[in-house]
Structures are given as C-alpha cells and as structure tokens.
Amino acid sequence: MHMDHAPPSPANTGTAAPFGAPVMDQHVFYHALLDQLEGRFGSEQSFRWEGEAWAGTDENRVWLKSEGTLTNGILGDSQQQIFFSRAITTYFDAQVGARYDLDSKPGRGWAAFGIEGLAPLFFHVAATGYVSGDGRLAAKLEGSYDLLLTQKLILQPRIEMNFYTQDDPMREIGAGLSDLDAGLRLRYEITRKFAPYIGVSYEGKYGGTADHARASGEPTNEIRFVAGLRLWL
Amino acid sequence: MTGKIGRRRFVEGFALTTGLAALGRAKAHAAAPPAILQGDRFDLTVGETPVNLTGRARTATTVNGSLPAPLLRLREGDTATLNVTNRLKESTSIHWHGLLLPNAMDGVPGLTFRGIMPGETFTYRFPVRQAGTYWYHSHSGMQEQTGLYGPMIIEPRAREPYSYQRDHVVMLSDWTDEDPMTVMSNLKQQSDYYNHNRRTLGTFAKDAQRDGVGAAVDDRLMWGGMRMSPTDLADVTGATYTYLMNGQPPASNWTGLFTRGEKVRLRFINGSSMTTFDVRIPGLTMTVVQADGSDVAPVEVEEFRIGVAETYDVIVAPRQDACTIFAQAMDRSGYARGTLALREGLAAAIPPMDPRPLRTMADMGMAHDMKSMGSKSMSGMDMSGMDMSKMTPEEHQKHMAMMAGASNDKKPGDNVPTSNADGVDPKTLAGQPGVDNVAMETKDKLGEAGIGLDGNGRRNLTYRDLRALKPNNKRAPPTRALEFHLTGNMERFLWGFDGKKFSQAGPIRVALGERIRFVLVNDTMMEHPIHLHGFLFEVENGQGDHLPFKHTINVKPAERMSFVFTADTPGHWAFHCHLLYHMEAGMFRTVLVS
C-alpha cells in the first residue's frame, strides 16, 4: 500500500482519497497450488506433478501452469504454460498466453487462449485453445469436482483431454482426441494446505497417438494406483 | 502458521492447556491490564507488546501496552486533547468510533490525514459534543485485528435517566494467532478456508433421511446451481479465532464484580474484526438503555445480537452469586465468556452453544420455494410457463436482474427522489466479477432478530424495538435519497457496493447541510455492519419522531432498509462495511460533504 504524503491540494480534495488509498483493494496476492505431486504405480512406475501459481489483483493475474510425468528418467506429457488472466464474469476468467511442450521429445510452442472457472454445481472447468507457429490447432478440456465425504476427507474426480487438428509425428501425436488423463483421488486435509492422497488414474491414448505408443511398446491405456501430496502455499 | 485447522473445539485459552484452569484463576498473558484514563488530556502510545492468549506467544498492536487499549473517560462539553505517539515501524491511526468531530480529527488514513508516521506524535483535539459508550480503534492496515481497539465512555452533562450502582465495560473481540494478511490471502485462494462446517455426504444422508431423498437432492441442486453454500455464515471463524471478553479468552474468565442488591450497567462493545456475537446472561434479563451511545426507551430482553462495531448498554439486577456473560459467535464456532460475580474466583455454568443455523432461500432474496412457483405471478410479472428449477444459470441471472429492477420500485412510501449512489443501474449487476447474487425480493427486516435467533424461545432485541428516549423535534424529511447495493462475490472474496470496490468508484457527493436518506439493499447472503463516520443517523424503523440514532447498522441478507442524517460537517467521511476483511477487499466509500 503506497500512501501519498502530500497534504490535500485544491486539485485533489475533490477525490475520494486525497491522502492515498484507505484500503488495500488493489493489493497483489500470490499463491501456488500443487494439485498433483504423486507416484503412479502400475505396470511401470512414474512420478507426476501438476501445479499452478498465480500473482495479481482481483481483476488481473499472471498464471503459471506446469505438468509433467517422469518415467524411467524420461520426461513425458510435460506442458508449461503462462497466462495473463482477467476476471470477466462472476465465476469465469479469460486467459491468454503461451504453452510450451517440453519433454524428452522435440518441443513445440503454442499461443494459448481459454476460459477457466466454476460451473454450476461447483464443477471446476477449463477449456483452452492453442495455435502453434506453423498453424496447428489444439485444445485442452479439464474438469474436476470436490466431493466432501467429511470436513477433511475429500474425493476428487478429475479429467483432462487433449485434442489436435493435425498429426504431429515429431511429438508422436495423432489428430483428434489424442490423450485422456482421468483420476479419482481421495485426499485428507491435515491442514487446508497439506493433504496426502491416494487414488487411481486412468491414462488413455487414442487414434494416431495410440499407434505411436504401440509402436514404441508403450501401453495405450492403463489404470494405475497413485499416492501423493496436494499442497498449497 | 496453519496449525489451527483441524481442532474440533476453538481455543478456549491457554489456561486450559497449561492445567492452571484447575486453580480457576489463571489469567492469560494479555499484556498489561488496561488502564483507566480520564480527564481532557490523554497521552497514548501505539506499540507492539508480546501476548499469549492461546498458549502460543504472539505480538499484539497495543496502546500503552495493553489489550484492549485503555478505557478513556471523557466528559461531554470538554475539549479533549489526545496525543497519539507511534512506536511501530509502520504508520498507524486512531479513529474515534461514533464521535461527532471535525473531519481532520476522524483518524482515517487516506481520507482525513496521511496517518501517523513511525516516531510521530499526532494531536487530536476536538470538542466533546455527545455522551455515552463508544470505542476507538486503528484504521490502518490490519491493526484493528492485532489488538488496537479500546473502550471510551463519555460522561453526560445531564443526569442519566436510569440508575445503577456499578458499571462495567464488556468489550468483545476476536483474536487470531495468524498474521491477518495471511488470513486475507487464504480467503483469496479459498473463500471457505475457515468454514469447517460445510455440507458433506454425511449431511446429505441425514437430510435425505429427514426430508426424503428427492427433497435433499433438489436442495443440493438448488444451492449448487447458484454455486453457493447455506453453511456460509462467517468468513473467519473459530477455526482460527479465540474470542475475547475484555481481552481475556474464555478460560481466563474475565470477572466483573458487584455487591449484592446492586444494579449493574454493562457496556457491551463489539470491537471485533469479523464476528457477530449473540449475547445473553443465563438467569438474568437485560434492560437495554442505550444503543451506539444514544439513549433508548428501555427494552427488556433475554438476548441480543451485537454486530461488529455496535454498542449496547444494558442494566441488570443480578440475584445469583455468579452468572455467566455468554457471547456466542453467530456461526456457533466459538464464544467469549466472562462472569458477573460477588467476588473473584466464582464461575457459573457455561451454557452449550445454540445449534448452528443455515442460510435459506429467503436469505438469497427468494420469497418462496422457486420450484413450486410454476405459473404464480410475482410482483405483477407473468411467470406462467417459467420453471425456475430448469433455468440455465444465465437465464437465472437475467431473471434475478429483472426481479431486482422490480423490487427497486418499492420505496419507503414517500416521494423522495432516489438514485443509485454509484450511478449504477442495479439491473446490470448480475454476472459481474464483483457480484454473485442480486436479491430478487428485498424487504424490511428490522423486526427480525436475525438468523439463528428468531423463534429460539428467548426474547430477542430487534432494531424495531429501538426507540430514541427523547423525540427529535428538529427532524425534517430528507430531500434526496441514495441507494447502495451491498454486493460481493464469495468465490473470489470480493466485496463492494453496487458491484464496485473502492478503487473502482468515486466519492459520494453530499451537499453541506443536506438532509439525506441512504437506502441499503443487501444483495449478498451475509450480514454487513455498515458504518458511517462523522454523523449519527436515524434508522427509519417506524418509531416516528423517536427514530433511534446509530453509527453502525447490521444489514441482514436480502434486506432493504434506510436511514436519514443531516450532513452538517464538511469533509471526507468514510462509509464502509465494518467487517475488516470486507472493508479491505473494497467495501468502502468516501462520503464527500462539501
């Protein structure tokens, strides 16, 4: 909060606050939320993270989003995004920014634009569209829900789907619905900011993406047991 | 520090945890006991003092080393001089709540002065024009939450119209071991962070058993469809708060002494940041004689709700050796407690807290069960064919906006021209980032005691019961009215008036000498204690020439009420919700009288 130390001059005595802001309603807040920090256990073991951080005022925020999966030392399914976000309606924000697919395969950058917020019945939803430098289009749809079993025991189904308009052999991706990551996680909030969880994840690959996976000897759909921590600060 | 979440009981005070409760006498280390200062010249030093109210050592913001700050006794008719020295590393301020004084003495950084800088001494000097129970507190940052609040008693020139032989201040407040900025930040990330009574699968099962699965599902769909929760009673709760009576947590048992046969005056002050208290003394009825420092015709009650920043003076005639002064938080997440006793060391039974109330559709501003509306006409509109429960959220919002426009036509029965204070058309409020609800039907609720009190079997005080002791012969009808919608978005933790935060709005211009009405329309489903600096307003509660004078009014969800005042003092006067975290989130305006 910055205070104007000048005494009121005739020019500013007609304003609402001649000596500076009386309340901090333009304060910049910031938070980080690690939604998934987990081990996935199945036919193979992986470590997965998915998190986001934001900083800004009520109206305008900068968001960083990061996700990735580490299997046998190889980084896969890793997207890093940065957004400028603006509150547009009661429950929804419009976001514009960029995404970079960064993992052990050659990377790809995208411009990104989307909408995120709380739908009726408390479903958290996000829809993001992407355009790459060479004219490819992609889309990501995400949704999750918090079902309170008790005050501290919360069951969270969530789903994320990625779509592409073109095949991308460099990234081993086929057009159409490429992959789907769904999960059911049961967390226990020891505190609001620290919640261990267990659950199951379903990872599916479809179409051309499934073909690439089969060719590499990787599974096209698998169910795995997950255990991890949900943290925020 | 996040350790508070997960306790089943709010913290009753460190005496319990250290085992000293057995001695019945342990007093929490709440800095020095507050001094009583009187006269017409006061030297006050703002500083930091170590305290331990919960078993954890913390630092409070204090005046002259005590929490609460010293009791200041002034005399009506004197000219008071108060020298405030700032020994903090940040700027501070003191606002004299409810006092009529020159604008430059009002103590609001940004509006009336720049604040009191570290090391600086600021001298407040003003004629004391009124008498009664008042209080004072910092208006800088979050200092009001960390301890800078204290009582003020102004002795009247004339004889008081009621008699009593003993006089005690009962200052209620809330204390958190967390940094208030952390509390605010937590609310911005998760607005129900401190609500440990949310509805679960378990509550659904109970409701289904009681009302049938169909009704329970409909109820969940209705609330879920609006993305709101009926368990939203308080933003900051006993999950982090310890409630204090005169700076003492419940286990420390603040005690006010009296002698057998005496009548005792209890000056209740709600000096908390976020907590509405429901006060009663089991076994005693209370006669309310003063509200917000102004005398009222005596009202006998068993219980009263005191909103943040309000004061109520009651006279009691205790017959038992000891009785419990019980102040439970409105959301039933904890209580403040003390004892009225013949001698130190006595205690009476502490009653169990009342059941926790739930918000209803009436709090959302819906007059009746939406599902059953069918083709019923509402406010002259043809609703035939409109099935509310099948509306999409967008249609719902549009419908609410339409209804808000309709109910705006209901004015208090006279022809005073009314316009929106921020120049906003209420029909445009729905859907904005700062607004999550626009009440479809609003009405006068001054005759209701409030959620959790009406119908609880005890005689409760309502605003309609307040009748000024002396008639106001200088009353004139207002020449103009300004309507303020109290708005907010719980999900984003945004609060404001007319959909706008302070930084998004301009000053509210009122002409010097104007007699003006403010109409408050609460579009949120929470109570807001709205406070106007610099003036005492008359609450239009139907008491004719005896409208009560107040400085703070707790407006209920979906309520429409109004007050009138004469803008007889020029300057920048703060007008805001007195819930500290709402005020700082933007529920604040400047009333510029010139």
Interface residues (C-beta under 8 A of the other chain):
Chain A: M1 M3 D4 H5 P7 G14 T15 A16 A17 P18 F19 G20 A21 P22 V23 M24 D25 Q26 H27 F29 H31 L33 D58 E59 A87 I88 T89 T90 Y91 L118 P120 L121 F122 L147 L148 L149 T150 Q151 K152 E189 I190 T191 R192 K193 F194 W232
Chain B: T2 G3 I5 G6 S91 V108 P109 G110 L111 T112 F113 R114 G115 H139 G141 M184 S185 N186 K188 Q189 Q190 Y193 H196 N197 R198 R199 T200 L201 G202 L221 G224 G225 M226 R227 P393 G431 Q432 P433 V435 D436 N489 E491 R492 L494 K501 F502 S503 A505 G506 P507 H572 A574 H576 M583 E584 A585 G586 F588 R589 T590 L592 S594
